């Protein structure tokens, strides 16, 4: 399987988890400096989908608003972080993978959009070191989900902090090691009507003599909504039962 390339050019923004992570399907990278520790209090119970990584991965793979590259690479990891889950040399073989398989996903949840249930923040990561590849917010409508936020500028990590969406971006220069970025930018979004809007943005320079999170201007434009359709999570309790085989009596084969 092709593993998504990470981008770290001069002045380019990148995102990884630093603090404030919520419920987790697989571990996220804990390397690198963090400016402050964010105290997070859970808003609501996590939706059932968050505890079923296989169903969550299938739903994201069916979401055509997610880039084809992310969908193609969203497959189970081995314990060693390999792209070949069953060791047979076929990276695309997911047959027989159970719901407890280790998928490269981290999740968080909370009431971000006043939907019909907890909103689900989904972070797609790399298998080996948990670097964030993409971050999405799925809003519940009835028993289905629709993607209402997407950031596919890798690495990236989103979480729910005090009822708002927080996305952390690390800034790299060409000679920076992955574990030691030059700085970190944090953007906070709030749901306004039918879309997210920026409510705060700050930059933390790790190289400053007195590192402090400095406020930056925010955009007044609504964040574009992904072109996502309503998706059935297809959890075992909600999936349609498969048709039962006809009985011998019904087919005339009984005696």
Backbone torsions as a table, in degrees:
resi	resn	phi	psi	omega
1	UNK	NA	138.4	177.2
2	UNK	-73.1	127.2	178.3
3	UNK	-94.8	135.8	-174.6
4	UNK	-61.9	132.9	179.5
5	UNK	-75.9	140.5	177.7
6	UNK	-91.8	143.4	-179.3
7	UNK	-107.7	129.4	178.6
8	UNK	-148.3	70.4	-179.6
9	UNK	-93.0	171.8	179.8
10	UNK	-60.5	128.4	177.8
11	UNK	73.9	-2.2	-178.6
12	UNK	-76.9	145.4	178.5
13	UNK	-92.1	140.2	175.7
14	UNK	-136.7	160.7	-174.9
15	UNK	-134.3	134.7	168.9
16	UNK	-140.0	167.4	176.1
17	UNK	-74.4	133.3	176.6
18	UNK	-120.0	-50.0	179.4
19	UNK	-147.7	169.1	171.5
20	UNK	75.6	23.2	-179.4
21	UNK	-71.9	145.8	179.8
22	UNK	-101.3	-143.9	-179.9
23	UNK	-61.0	142.3	-169.5
24	UNK	-126.0	132.6	172.2
25	UNK	-86.0	-44.7	171.2
26	UNK	-136.0	160.4	-174.6
27	UNK	-69.6	147.8	176.6
28	UNK	-104.9	162.1	-177.3
29	UNK	-62.3	135.1	179.5
30	UNK	-112.0	9.9	-177.5
31	UNK	-78.5	167.4	171.8
32	UNK	86.7	157.2	-178.1
33	UNK	-75.2	151.2	176.4
34	UNK	-126.8	132.4	-175.5
35	UNK	-68.1	-44.7	-178.0
36	UNK	-146.2	163.2	175.6
37	UNK	-98.4	121.5	179.7
38	UNK	-87.9	125.6	178.2
39	UNK	-84.8	120.9	-175.8
40	UNK	-115.3	127.6	174.8
41	UNK	-113.5	125.6	-178.4
42	UNK	-58.4	134.1	178.9
43	UNK	-84.0	-46.3	-176.6
44	UNK	-143.9	165.8	176.0
45	UNK	-66.7	145.1	180.0
46	UNK	-67.4	141.7	176.9
47	UNK	-65.4	157.0	-177.7
48	UNK	-58.4	-31.8	-178.0
49	UNK	-60.7	-30.1	-178.3
50	UNK	-65.4	-25.3	-178.4
51	UNK	-97.0	7.3	177.3
52	UNK	-124.2	83.1	-174.5
53	UNK	-59.8	-32.9	-179.8
54	UNK	-67.0	-44.7	178.5
55	UNK	-65.7	-39.2	178.6
56	UNK	-63.7	-45.0	179.2
57	UNK	-62.4	-40.8	178.5
58	UNK	-62.9	-40.5	-179.6
59	UNK	-64.8	-44.6	179.2
60	UNK	-63.4	-38.6	179.3
61	UNK	-66.4	-26.6	177.5
62	UNK	-83.5	-11.4	-177.3
63	UNK	-81.2	106.7	-176.5
64	UNK	-72.0	-10.3	175.2
65	UNK	-77.7	-16.7	174.8
66	UNK	-79.5	139.3	-176.9
67	UNK	-58.7	147.8	-179.0
68	UNK	-59.8	-35.2	-178.3
69	UNK	-64.8	-43.2	178.8
70	UNK	-65.0	-44.1	-178.1
71	UNK	-64.2	-39.5	-179.6
72	UNK	-67.1	-33.0	-175.3
73	UNK	-91.3	-3.8	-177.0
74	UNK	-83.5	82.0	-178.7
75	UNK	-132.1	163.3	-177.8
76	UNK	-62.5	151.6	175.5
77	UNK	-102.8	154.8	169.7
78	UNK	-86.6	174.2	-179.9
79	UNK	-60.8	-28.8	-179.6
80	UNK	-91.0	2.2	179.1
81	UNK	84.8	16.9	-179.0
82	UNK	-74.4	157.6	176.3
83	UNK	-86.6	-0.4	-178.7
84	UNK	-111.4	94.9	-171.1
85	UNK	-64.7	-28.8	-176.5
86	UNK	-113.4	4.9	174.5
87	UNK	71.9	17.7	-178.0
88	UNK	-99.1	7.6	179.6
89	UNK	86.4	-1.6	-179.5
90	UNK	-109.6	104.9	-175.3
91	UNK	-71.6	-15.7	-177.1
92	UNK	-97.3	4.6	-175.7
93	UNK	-83.7	108.4	178.2
94	UNK	-113.5	8.9	-180.0
95	UNK	-64.4	135.2	177.1
96	UNK	81.4	2.9	179.3
97	UNK	-77.2	125.2	-177.5
98	UNK	-84.0	174.5	-178.0
99	UNK	-70.5	-13.8	179.6
100	UNK	-95.7	8.3	178.2
101	UNK	-63.5	151.6	-178.9
102	UNK	-84.0	102.6	177.1
103	UNK	-97.1	150.8	179.7
104	UNK	-77.7	68.7	-176.7
105	UNK	-136.9	141.1	167.0
106	UNK	-123.1	145.0	178.8
107	UNK	-130.2	156.8	170.4
108	UNK	-144.2	161.7	-178.2
109	UNK	-150.4	160.7	179.1
110	UNK	169.8	175.7	179.8
111	UNK	-88.6	87.1	-179.4
112	UNK	-92.9	-34.6	-168.7
113	UNK	-123.4	6.2	-177.3
114	UNK	56.3	42.8	176.7
115	UNK	-81.3	-161.2	-177.2
116	UNK	-86.4	7.8	178.4
117	UNK	-177.1	-178.3	-179.8
118	UNK	-60.3	136.7	173.3
119	UNK	-74.8	147.6	-176.6
120	UNK	-115.9	119.4	173.6
121	UNK	-91.9	123.7	-177.3
122	UNK	-117.0	121.7	175.6
123	UNK	-109.3	121.7	174.8
124	UNK	-92.5	128.8	-174.1
125	UNK	-124.1	175.1	170.9
126	UNK	-80.8	155.8	-178.9
127	UNK	-71.4	-42.1	-171.4
128	UNK	-70.7	-55.8	-173.0
129	UNK	-119.5	7.7	175.1
130	UNK	71.9	20.9	177.2
131	UNK	-66.3	133.6	-177.6
132	UNK	-70.9	127.4	178.3
133	UNK	-97.4	-39.8	-178.1
134	UNK	-158.1	153.8	178.5
135	UNK	-131.5	135.6	-178.0
136	UNK	-134.8	153.5	170.8
137	UNK	-118.5	126.1	177.7
138	UNK	-109.1	124.3	-179.4
139	UNK	-99.3	136.2	-177.7
140	UNK	-88.0	131.0	172.8
141	UNK	-128.3	110.8	-171.8
142	UNK	66.8	-120.5	176.4
143	UNK	-109.1	9.2	-177.0
144	UNK	-112.0	171.2	-176.9
145	UNK	-127.7	146.9	174.0
146	UNK	-132.4	136.4	177.9
147	UNK	-74.7	123.4	-178.2
148	UNK	-118.3	1.2	176.7
149	UNK	-155.0	137.9	178.6
150	UNK	-145.3	133.7	172.5
151	UNK	-133.6	109.6	-177.4
152	UNK	-112.1	25.9	176.1
153	UNK	-91.3	96.6	-173.7
154	UNK	-77.2	148.6	-11.3
155	UNK	-77.9	151.6	-177.0
156	UNK	-149.8	148.3	178.7
157	UNK	-146.3	131.5	178.7
158	UNK	-119.2	152.7	178.2
159	UNK	-154.2	168.5	178.1
160	UNK	-101.3	119.2	179.5
161	UNK	-126.7	115.3	177.8
162	UNK	52.9	44.1	176.1
163	UNK	76.1	11.7	178.4
164	UNK	-129.7	158.4	178.9
165	UNK	-86.2	126.0	177.8
166	UNK	-117.2	127.9	178.3
167	UNK	-119.5	125.9	-176.9
168	UNK	-106.2	126.0	178.6
169	UNK	-116.1	131.5	172.1
170	UNK	-99.7	145.2	-178.2
171	UNK	-105.9	127.8	-178.8
172	UNK	-117.9	144.4	166.1
173	UNK	-101.6	167.9	-172.9
174	UNK	-59.8	-27.9	-177.0
175	UNK	-100.2	9.3	179.8
176	UNK	-78.0	137.2	169.8
177	UNK	-74.1	153.9	-177.6
178	UNK	-57.4	-37.6	-177.5
179	UNK	-78.7	-7.7	-175.2
180	UNK	-133.8	78.3	177.9
181	UNK	-72.0	163.8	178.2
182	UNK	-72.2	-38.1	-178.5
183	UNK	-162.2	-174.2	-176.5
184	UNK	-144.3	133.2	176.6
185	UNK	-114.1	133.5	179.6
186	UNK	-118.4	127.2	178.9
187	UNK	-119.4	131.9	178.5
188	UNK	-112.6	134.4	-178.1
189	UNK	-120.1	146.2	173.6
190	UNK	-126.2	147.5	179.3
191	UNK	-79.5	124.5	179.9
192	UNK	-127.3	101.0	178.3
193	UNK	78.0	-88.6	-176.8
194	UNK	-135.1	17.4	179.9
195	UNK	-160.0	165.8	175.8
196	UNK	-84.9	148.5	173.6
197	UNK	-134.7	148.4	176.8
198	UNK	-69.7	135.5	175.3
199	UNK	-118.3	-18.7	174.8
200	UNK	-160.5	153.3	178.9
201	UNK	-150.3	134.0	179.5
202	UNK	-144.1	157.5	179.9
203	UNK	-126.3	135.4	-179.7
204	UNK	-118.3	115.4	-178.4
205	UNK	-91.7	109.8	-178.4
206	UNK	-65.8	-23.4	-176.8
207	UNK	-90.5	-2.0	-178.7
208	UNK	-69.1	152.6	178.8
209	UNK	-62.6	-39.0	176.2
210	UNK	-126.6	85.0	-176.5
211	UNK	-59.1	126.7	-179.9
212	UNK	-144.5	143.6	176.4
213	UNK	-74.3	112.9	-177.5
214	UNK	-98.4	129.1	178.8
215	UNK	-62.7	146.5	176.1
216	UNK	-127.8	159.8	178.8
217	UNK	-62.2	146.4	177.8
218	UNK	-108.6	156.7	176.7
219	UNK	-83.2	143.2	177.4
220	UNK	-94.5	-4.5	-178.5
221	UNK	-81.5	144.2	174.9
222	UNK	-65.6	148.0	177.4
223	UNK	-73.4	127.4	-179.7
224	UNK	-55.9	137.0	177.6
225	UNK	-80.3	134.9	174.2
226	UNK	-62.2	150.5	178.5
227	UNK	-82.4	70.1	-173.8
228	UNK	-108.0	144.9	175.0
229	UNK	-96.3	163.0	173.5
230	UNK	-64.1	132.5	-175.1
231	UNK	-121.2	132.6	175.2
232	UNK	-81.7	123.9	-179.6
233	UNK	-67.4	-15.9	177.1
234	UNK	52.9	47.3	173.9
235	UNK	-73.6	155.7	-178.7
236	UNK	-54.1	-34.3	-177.3
237	UNK	-79.4	-16.9	-177.3
238	UNK	-115.4	-12.7	-178.2
239	UNK	-67.4	146.1	179.7
240	UNK	-67.7	132.0	179.9
241	UNK	-65.3	145.2	179.0
242	UNK	-74.0	145.8	-179.7
243	UNK	-58.6	134.2	-179.5
244	UNK	-78.5	151.7	179.6
245	UNK	-69.3	139.6	-179.6
246	UNK	-63.8	143.5	-179.1
247	UNK	-75.0	158.2	177.8
248	UNK	-56.5	-34.5	-179.6
249	UNK	-65.7	-41.3	-178.0
250	UNK	-66.9	-29.8	-178.4
251	UNK	-94.0	0.5	179.4
252	UNK	83.1	9.6	-177.1
253	UNK	-92.1	-6.5	-177.6
254	UNK	-81.9	167.5	178.4
255	UNK	-125.8	NA	NA
